[in-house]
Amino acid sequence: MAQETAPPEPITVSGSVTVASDYRFRGVSQTDKEVAVQGGLTIAHDSGLYIGTWGSNLAGWGTFGGANLELDLIAGYKTTVGDASVDVGVTWYTYPGGVDESDVVEFYGRLGGTIGPASLTAAVAYAPAQTSLGYFTASATPFIEGDGDREDNLYLSGDGAVGLPGTPLTLKAHIGYSDGNPGLGPNGTSLAPTGEYWDWALGADLVFSGLTLNVSYIDTDIGRGESAYLQPNFSKGNDGTGSIADGTIVASLTAAF
C-alpha cells in the first residue's frame, strides 16, 4: 500500500538568535563597537504572506533612551517568478521606551536568483519623508530645506554568495549605497548619517552542528572630514576620536530554528 504523506502546514514559524562582536547597520556601528545580542521570529503563510520581528541591543550612536533596544516589525509577501524570487514588504524600526519622533518606516523590495553556483540578490529600500529623518545639525537646530524637517532615504544594495563544493563554507559579498538626510535628525535618527555614502562587506559563513559562524570585513567610504560635524557622537564612547564607520572585522554566531 502506498504510504500517505501529510500535506505541508499552511503556516510555518522560523527564527534565529545571534551573538555578534558588533552590530553594523549599513556599515555603521549601532552598539558602539561592542557586542550585540540579536533575535528574530517570522510567521509565514503558504500564500507568500509573512510577518516578523527582529531586535538588537543598542549603544552609543542611534540610542534614544528607554530600553536602548531596536525592535523591528516586518510584514511582506514573497513569491517566485520563473527562476527568480521576489520579496516586497515594509519594516517599522521602533525603539521601545525611547524619545518621540525616532521611529522609521521603510519599504523594501528584493529580487533574487542564481547564476551558476552563485546566488545573487538585488534590493532597494525606501523610507518616505518623515519627521524622524529630518535634517538637523549637531546642535539640533533645524536646517530648513525643501519641506523643512522631513526627508526621505534611499538604499540600494547587491549581495552575492557562493558555496565551496565539498566544504561547509560559503563566501559572501555585499555592497550598498545610501542617499538620505545628512545629520543627526531630531533625536539622532538618520539612515544615512553623512547624507550619501557606500558600504561594503566581504566574508564567509561556516556551518557546523546547526550553527552558522560568519566572519566579515565591513567598511564604508565615510571619511573623518565628512563625519566631523557628527562628532563626538559618531565615535566610540563619544570621545571624538575615530569613527564608528571605520572598517572592522565582525564575527557572529547564529542558531536558527
C-alpha positions as CSV (number, residue, x, y, z in Angstrom):
1,M,0.0,0.0,0.0
2,A,1.2,3.5,-0.8
3,Q,2.2,5.4,2.3
4,E,0.2,8.6,3.0
5,T,2.2,11.8,3.2
6,A,0.8,14.6,5.3
7,P,0.4,17.9,3.4
8,P,2.7,20.7,4.4
9,E,1.4,23.0,7.1
10,P,0.0,26.3,5.7
11,I,1.7,28.3,8.4
12,T,5.4,27.9,9.4
13,V,7.3,29.6,12.2
14,S,11.1,30.2,12.0
15,G,13.6,32.3,13.9
16,S,17.2,32.8,14.9
17,V,19.4,34.0,17.8
18,T,22.7,35.7,17.1
19,V,25.6,36.9,19.1
20,A,27.9,39.3,17.2
21,S,31.0,41.3,18.0
22,D,29.4,44.4,16.7
23,Y,26.0,45.4,15.2
24,R,26.7,47.1,11.9
25,F,23.7,48.7,10.1
26,R,24.7,49.6,6.6
27,G,28.3,49.8,7.7
28,V,27.8,52.0,10.8
29,S,28.1,50.5,14.3
30,Q,24.9,50.6,16.4
31,T,26.4,49.2,19.5
32,D,29.4,51.5,20.0
33,K,31.7,48.8,18.5
34,E,30.6,46.4,21.3
35,V,28.9,43.0,21.4
36,A,25.3,42.7,20.1
37,V,22.7,40.1,21.1
38,Q,20.0,39.7,18.4
39,G,17.0,37.6,17.7
40,G,14.2,37.3,15.1
41,L,11.0,35.5,14.6
42,T,9.0,35.0,11.3
43,I,5.5,33.6,10.8
44,A,4.9,32.7,7.1
45,H,1.8,31.5,5.3
46,D,2.0,29.3,2.2
47,S,0.3,32.1,0.2
48,G,3.6,34.0,0.5
49,L,2.5,36.5,3.1
50,Y,4.6,36.8,6.3
51,I,5.0,38.9,9.4
52,G,8.0,39.0,11.7
53,T,10.0,40.8,14.3
54,W,13.7,41.3,14.9
55,G,15.6,43.0,17.8
56,S,19.0,44.0,19.0
57,N,20.6,45.9,21.9
58,L,22.0,49.4,21.1
59,A,24.7,51.6,22.5
60,G,26.3,54.9,21.5
61,W,25.1,56.3,18.2
62,G,21.4,55.8,17.5
63,T,20.2,55.2,21.1
64,F,17.2,57.1,22.3
65,G,16.9,56.2,25.9
66,G,14.4,53.8,27.2
67,A,15.5,50.2,26.8
68,N,18.3,51.1,24.3
69,L,16.8,48.5,22.1
70,E,15.9,48.3,18.4
71,L,12.8,46.3,17.7
72,D,11.8,45.9,14.0
73,L,8.3,45.0,13.0
74,I,8.1,43.4,9.5
75,A,5.4,42.5,7.1
76,G,5.7,41.3,3.5
77,Y,5.0,39.0,0.6
78,K,7.4,36.6,-1.1
79,T,6.9,34.6,-4.3
80,T,8.7,33.2,-7.3
81,V,8.5,34.5,-10.8
82,G,10.2,32.0,-13.2
83,D,13.5,31.2,-11.6
84,A,13.6,34.4,-9.6
85,S,12.4,35.1,-6.1
86,V,10.5,38.4,-5.4
87,D,10.2,39.8,-1.9
88,V,8.4,43.0,-1.0
89,G,7.4,44.5,2.3
90,V,7.7,47.1,5.0
91,T,9.9,47.5,8.1
92,W,8.9,49.6,11.1
93,Y,12.1,50.4,13.1
94,T,11.0,51.1,16.7
95,Y,12.9,52.0,19.9
96,P,10.8,50.9,22.9
97,G,10.7,53.5,25.7
98,G,12.8,55.9,23.7
99,V,12.1,59.5,22.9
100,D,9.3,60.6,20.5
101,E,9.9,61.0,16.7
102,S,12.6,58.3,16.5
103,D,10.7,55.5,14.7
104,V,11.3,55.0,11.0
105,V,9.1,53.3,8.4
106,E,10.9,51.8,5.3
107,F,9.5,49.9,2.3
108,Y,11.7,47.3,0.6
109,G,11.9,45.1,-2.5
110,R,14.3,42.3,-3.3
111,L,14.9,40.2,-6.4
112,G,17.0,37.0,-6.1
113,G,18.3,34.4,-8.4
114,T,21.2,32.1,-9.3
115,I,23.9,32.2,-11.9
116,G,25.8,29.0,-11.9
117,P,27.0,28.3,-8.4
118,A,26.3,31.8,-7.2
119,S,23.2,33.2,-5.6
120,L,22.6,36.9,-6.2
121,T,20.2,39.4,-4.7
122,A,19.5,43.0,-5.7
123,A,17.5,45.1,-3.3
124,V,16.0,48.6,-2.8
125,A,14.8,50.2,0.4
126,Y,12.9,53.5,0.5
127,A,11.9,55.4,3.6
128,P,9.4,58.2,2.6
129,A,9.8,61.7,4.0
130,Q,9.1,61.6,7.8
131,T,9.9,63.7,10.8
132,S,12.4,61.2,12.2
133,L,14.6,61.6,9.1
134,G,14.7,65.4,9.3
135,Y,17.9,67.3,8.8
136,F,19.3,68.7,12.0
137,T,22.8,69.9,12.9
138,A,24.7,68.6,15.9
139,S,23.2,71.4,17.9
140,A,19.7,70.2,17.0
141,T,18.9,73.4,15.1
142,P,16.7,72.6,12.1
143,F,18.1,73.5,8.7
144,I,15.1,74.5,6.6
145,E,15.4,72.9,3.2
146,G,12.7,71.7,0.8
147,D,9.8,70.6,3.0
148,G,11.5,71.7,6.2
149,D,12.4,69.0,8.7
150,R,11.1,66.0,6.7
151,E,13.4,64.0,4.4
152,D,13.4,60.6,2.7
153,N,16.0,57.9,2.3
154,L,17.0,55.6,-0.5
155,Y,19.2,52.5,-0.1
156,L,20.4,50.3,-3.0
157,S,22.2,47.1,-2.4
158,G,23.6,43.9,-4.0
159,D,24.6,40.6,-2.4
160,G,26.3,37.5,-3.6
161,A,27.1,34.1,-2.1
162,V,29.0,31.1,-3.5
163,G,29.2,27.8,-1.7
164,L,32.6,26.0,-1.9
165,P,31.9,22.5,-3.1
166,G,32.7,19.7,-0.6
167,T,33.0,22.2,2.3
168,P,30.7,23.8,4.8
169,L,32.0,27.3,3.7
170,T,30.0,29.9,1.8
171,L,31.8,33.0,0.5
172,K,29.7,36.2,0.7
173,A,29.9,39.8,-0.6
174,H,27.8,42.9,-0.2
175,I,27.7,46.4,-1.5
176,G,25.3,49.2,-0.6
177,Y,24.6,52.8,-1.4
178,S,22.7,55.3,0.9
179,D,21.2,58.6,-0.1
180,G,19.3,60.4,2.6
181,N,19.2,63.1,5.3
182,P,22.7,64.3,6.3
183,G,22.6,65.0,10.0
184,L,21.5,63.9,13.4
185,G,17.8,64.0,12.9
186,P,15.6,65.3,15.7
187,N,16.9,62.7,18.1
188,G,20.0,61.3,16.4
189,T,18.0,59.5,13.8
190,S,19.4,59.0,10.3
191,L,19.6,56.1,7.9
192,A,22.4,57.9,6.1
193,P,24.2,60.0,8.7
194,T,26.5,61.8,6.2
195,G,23.8,62.0,3.6
196,E,25.4,59.9,0.8
197,Y,27.9,57.0,1.2
198,W,28.8,53.5,0.2
199,D,29.2,50.5,2.4
200,W,30.5,47.0,1.6
201,A,31.4,43.7,3.2
202,L,33.4,40.6,2.3
203,G,33.2,37.4,4.4
204,A,32.3,33.8,4.8
205,D,29.8,31.5,6.6
206,L,30.9,28.3,8.2
207,V,28.0,25.9,9.1
208,F,28.5,23.3,11.8
209,S,26.4,21.5,14.3
210,G,23.3,23.5,13.4
211,L,25.2,26.8,13.9
212,T,26.4,29.4,11.4
213,L,29.7,31.3,12.1
214,N,30.2,34.3,10.0
215,V,33.4,36.4,9.8
216,S,33.2,39.5,7.6
217,Y,35.3,42.6,7.0
218,I,32.9,45.6,6.9
219,D,33.7,49.2,5.7
220,T,32.3,52.4,4.3
221,D,33.7,55.4,2.4
222,I,32.7,57.8,5.1
223,G,35.8,59.9,5.8
224,R,36.8,61.7,9.0
225,G,36.1,65.1,7.4
226,E,32.6,64.0,6.3
227,S,31.6,62.9,9.7
228,A,33.3,65.7,11.7
229,Y,30.0,67.5,12.3
230,L,28.6,64.4,13.9
231,Q,31.3,64.2,16.5
232,P,31.7,63.3,19.3
233,N,28.5,61.1,18.9
234,F,30.0,59.3,15.8
235,S,32.9,57.9,17.8
236,K,33.3,55.0,20.2
237,G,32.5,56.2,23.7
238,N,31.7,59.7,22.4
239,D,35.3,60.5,22.8
240,G,35.5,62.4,19.5
241,T,38.4,60.2,18.1
242,G,38.0,57.6,15.4
243,S,34.7,56.8,13.7
244,I,32.1,54.1,14.2
245,A,32.0,53.7,10.4
246,D,35.7,52.7,10.1
247,G,36.5,49.3,8.6
248,T,36.4,46.4,11.0
249,I,36.2,42.6,11.2
250,V,32.8,41.4,12.7
251,A,32.3,37.9,13.9
252,S,28.8,36.4,14.6
253,L,27.4,33.1,15.7
254,T,23.8,32.3,14.7
255,A,21.4,29.5,15.8
256,A,18.4,29.1,13.5
257,F,15.2,27.2,14.2
